[in-house]
Each structure stands twice: as C-alpha cells, then as structure tokens.
Amino acid sequence: MSAKAIREYDGKLLLANYLLQSPTLALEKPTPAFAPAQTRLAQINLSHVSTSDSADQIAEAVEAALDRAELLNPWLQTTKLVAKPDQLIKRRGKSGLLLLNAKWADVK
C-alpha cells in the first residue's frame, strides 16, 4: 500500500470539513447542548521565496505574506493563536519552533 504525505494544514482542513458531516455511530442522538467549535485555519505560504534571494527580498516577501494574512483573516488580531511550521519537522517544541496561546504581534 502506498501513501502520499500531506501537509498538516491540509489534513486539519479535511478533518474540519468532513468530520462534522460524517454520520454518528452512537445509539442516541447527541445532546443539543453540544456545539462544535468554529475551526479557523490560516496558512502563510512562502514557497515562492527562494534561498538565493537577498535578505531584503526575503524580509519583504515575509512582511507582504503576513500583511495579506492579516487582511484575509481579521480574527487573527483578536484570537489566541498557535504558530508552527508545516514541514514535517520532528521535535518542533524542543527546537523552539512552536508558539502556543500567542497574540498576533508575537506570531509576526
């Protein structure tokens, strides 16, 4: 059996979309007090930036991507956030690549 790796962002997006649409296996109906949390995902993609670019070009591209994310997702400024790279990096937390319960200014 072969498997193709997908990015963590895409996997979570698939789960958020299809998990609530799947039928329940419970014998009883879920209580009406249950309301699933709204899923909010924002991805900042810098795949168009090359390592051969100058430091100024890279900084400019990162700043433009962050500004674009801020415009497309206004909830970023009011919600606590989790920031992490989506590159299948092992031990992100030990390497300091994981930011939890942060504000948008800290994430930027």
VOBA-1610 file (N, C-alpha, C; in pm, whole numbers, padded with zeros to 5 digits, always signed):
BEGIN
Met+00085-00116+00000Met+00000+00000+00000Met+00090+00123+00000Ser+00061+00216-00084Ser+00141+00338-00087Ser+00061+00451-00024Ala+00132+00545+00028Ala+00068+00661+00090Ala+00144+00786+00049Lys+00070+00892+00030Lys+00132+01019-00007Lys+00120+01113+00112Ala+00230+01174+00149Ala+00229+01265+00263Ala+00153+01392+00225Ile+00074+01441+00321Ile+00007+01569+00301Ile+00050+01662+00412Arg+00039+01789+00387Arg+00076+01888+00489Arg-00024+01884+00604Glu+00023+01918+00721Glu-00061+01915+00840Glu-00180+02009+00825Tyr-00159+02125+00765Tyr-00266+02222+00743Tyr-00377+02159+00659Asp-00339+02092+00550Asp-00437+02031+00462Asp-00512+01917+00532Gly-00442+01840+00613Gly-00507+01733+00687Gly-00609+01786+00786Lys-00575+01892+00857Lys-00668+01951+00952Lys-00787+02013+00880Leu-00763+02072+00765Leu-00871+02130+00687Leu-00969+02021+00641Leu-00916+01907+00598Leu-01002+01795+00558Leu-01083+01744+00676Leu-01018+01729+00791Leu-01089+01682+00910Leu-01199+01780+00951Ala-01167+01909+00951Ala-01265+02009+00992Ala-01384+02009+00897Asn-01362+01984+00771Asn-01469+01986+00672Asn-01556+01861+00680Tyr-01495+01744+00684Tyr-01571+01620+00672Tyr-01609+01554+00804Leu-01544+01588+00912Leu-01574+01523+01039Leu-01715+01554+01087Leu-01756+01680+01070Leu-01889+01717+01115Leu-01998+01667+01021Gln-01962+01628+00899Gln-02059+01577+00803Gln-02080+01426+00814Ser-01990+01358+00884Ser-01999+01212+00892Ser-02113+01172+00986Pro-02175+01058+00960Pro-02285+01014+01048Pro-02230+00968+01182Thr-02309+00985+01285Thr-02267+00941+01418Thr-02291+00791+01431Leu-02210+00726+01510Leu-02224+00583+01535Leu-02290+00556+01669Ala-02326+00661+01739Ala-02388+00646+01871Ala-02531+00596+01856Leu-02579+00526+01959Leu-02715+00477+01958Leu-02815+00589+01986Glu-02768+00692+02057Glu-02855+00804+02090Glu-02810+00926+02011Lys-02901+01019+01997Lys-02864+01145+01933Lys-02778+01226+02029Pro-02681+01302+01979Pro-02601+01385+02069Pro-02689+01493+02133Thr-02649+01535+02251Thr-02728+01636+02322Thr-02723+01767+02245Pro-02833+01841+02243Pro-02834+01967+02169Pro-02746+02074+02231Ala-02700+02052+02354Ala-02612+02150+02418Ala-02474+02151+02354Phe-02442+02045+02280Phe-02311+02037+02216Phe-02310+02121+02090Ala-02214+02210+02083Ala-02196+02291+01962Ala-02048+02285+01928Pro-02012+02230+01814Pro-01871+02222+01779Pro-01809+02360+01761Ala-01686+02372+01801Ala-01617+02500+01788Ala-01592+02531+01642Gln-01595+02659+01611Gln-01567+02701+01474Gln-01419+02682+01447Thr-01388+02620+01337Thr-01248+02596+01301Thr-01196+02714+01223Arg-01082+02763+01267Arg-01018+02875+01199Arg-00876+02835+01165Leu-00845+02834+01038Leu-00711+02799+00993Leu-00661+02908+00899Ala-00541+02954+00924Ala-00478+03050+00834Ala-00340+02996+00800Gln-00309+02996+00673Gln-00179+02945+00629Gln-00103+03056+00561Ile+00024+03067+00597Ile+00112+03164+00532Ile+00213+03083+00453Asn+00201+03092+00322Asn+00282+03011+00232Asn+00393+03095+00172Leu+00516+03054+00194Leu+00632+03125+00140Leu+00708+03038+00042Ser+00638+02950-00027Ser+00706+02859-00118Ser+00765+02930-00240His+00717+03050-00270His+00769+03123-00385His+00901+03195-00353Val+00939+03199-00225Val+01064+03263-00185Val+01178+03164-00202Ser+01285+03208-00264Ser+01399+03121-00290Ser+01513+03154-00194Thr+01594+03056-00161Thr+01709+03081-00074Thr+01816+03162-00145Ser+01806+03172-00276Ser+01904+03253-00350Ser+01866+03400-00350Asp+01747+03434-00301Asp+01707+03574-00291Asp+01789+03644-00182Ser+01798+03775-00194Ser+01872+03851-00092Ser+01789+03857+00036Ala+01854+03893+00146Ala+01787+03901+00276Ala+01675+04005+00273Asp+01697+04114+00199Asp+01594+04217+00189Asp+01471+04166+00114Gln+01493+04089+00008Gln+01381+04034-00069Gln+01302+03933+00014Ile+01372+03853+00092Ile+01305+03754+00177Ile+01223+03825+00285Ala+01283+03925+00350Ala+01212+04000+00455Ala+01089+04071+00397Glu+01101+04124+00277Glu+00990+04192+00211Glu+00878+04092+00178Ala+00914+03974+00130Ala+00814+03872+00097Ala+00743+03822+00223Val+00817+03805+00332Val+00756+03760+00458Val+00660+03866+00509Glu+00701+03991+00508Glu+00615+04101+00555Glu+00488+04111+00470Ala+00502+04096+00338Ala+00384+04101+00250Ala+00289+03985+00277Ala+00343+03865+00302Ala+00260+03749+00331Ala+00186+03766+00464Leu+00253+03821+00564Leu+00188+03842+00694Leu+00080+03949+00683Asp+00105+04055+00607Asp+00004+04160+00587Asp-00118+04105+00513Arg-00094+04020+00413Arg-00203+03959+00337Arg-00286+03867+00426Ala-00220+03790+00511Ala-00292+03701+00604Ala-00376+03782+00702Glu-00323+03896+00745Glu-00396+03982+00839Glu-00521+04041+00774Leu-00511+04076+00646Leu-00628+04131+00575Leu-00733+04024+00547Leu-00689+03905+00509Leu-00783+03798+00475Leu-00848+03735+00598Asn-00781+03741+00712Asn-00830+03678+00835Asn-00828+03779+00950Pro-00928+03865+00960Pro-00926+03967+01065Pro-00931+03910+01206Trp-00975+03786+01223Trp-00982+03723+01354Trp-00844+03697+01413Leu-00739+03707+01332Leu-00604+03684+01382Leu-00566+03783+01493Gln-00621+03902+01486Gln-00584+04006+01583Gln-00658+03993+01715Thr-00766+03914+01720Thr-00846+03906+01843Thr-00845+03768+01909Thr-00784+03670+01848Thr-00788+03532+01897Thr-00649+03487+01940Lys-00643+03403+02042Lys-00517+03340+02080Lys-00478+03242+01971Leu-00351+03236+01938Leu-00306+03160+01821Leu-00202+03054+01856Val-00190+02957+01767Val-00083+02858+01770Val-00007+02873+01640Ala+00124+02888+01648Ala+00206+02903+01527Ala+00312+02794+01526Lys+00322+02726+01409Lys+00422+02621+01394Lys+00449+02599+01246Pro+00568+02554+01213Pro+00598+02526+01072Pro+00528+02399+01028Asp+00486+02397+00903Asp+00417+02281+00848Asp+00511+02212+00749Gln+00620+02162+00799Gln+00721+02099+00714Gln+00762+01963+00765Leu+00677+01899+00844Leu+00705+01766+00899Leu+00838+01762+00975Ile+00859+01862+01059Ile+00980+01872+01139Ile+00957+01799+01271Lys+01046+01710+01306Lys+01034+01638+01433Lys+01082+01727+01547Arg+01023+01707+01664Arg+01060+01777+01786Arg+01056+01928+01770Arg+00945+01979+01715Arg+00930+02124+01696Arg+00936+02198+01828Gly+00873+02141+01930Gly+00870+02209+02060Gly+01007+02222+02123Lys+01087+02117+02116Lys+01221+02122+02173Lys+01312+02217+02098Ser+01285+02236+01969Ser+01367+02325+01887Ser+01321+02470+01895Gly+01214+02496+01968Gly+01163+02632+01981Gly+01084+02678+01859Leu+01029+02586+01784Leu+00954+02621+01663Leu+00803+02617+01684Leu+00760+02612+01809Leu+00619+02602+01840Leu+00581+02718+01932Leu+00476+02790+01894Leu+00430+02904+01973Leu+00284+02880+02008Leu+00251+02873+02138Leu+00116+02842+02183Leu+00056+02959+02257Asn-00075+02976+02241Asn-00151+03076+02316Asn-00090+03215+02299Ala-00059+03253+02176Ala+00011+03377+02148Ala-00080+03479+02080Lys-00041+03603+02087Lys-00112+03709+02017Lys-00049+03727+01879Trp-00120+03796+01791Trp-00076+03812+01653Trp+00059+03885+01647Ala+00081+03982+01733Ala+00209+04055+01733Ala+00324+03961+01765Asp+00305+03868+01857Asp+00409+03771+01891Asp+00433+03674+01776Val+00325+03634+01709Val+00337+03541+01596Val+00414+03608+01482Lys+00383+03732+01455Lys+00454+03804+01349Lys+00602+03815+01380
//
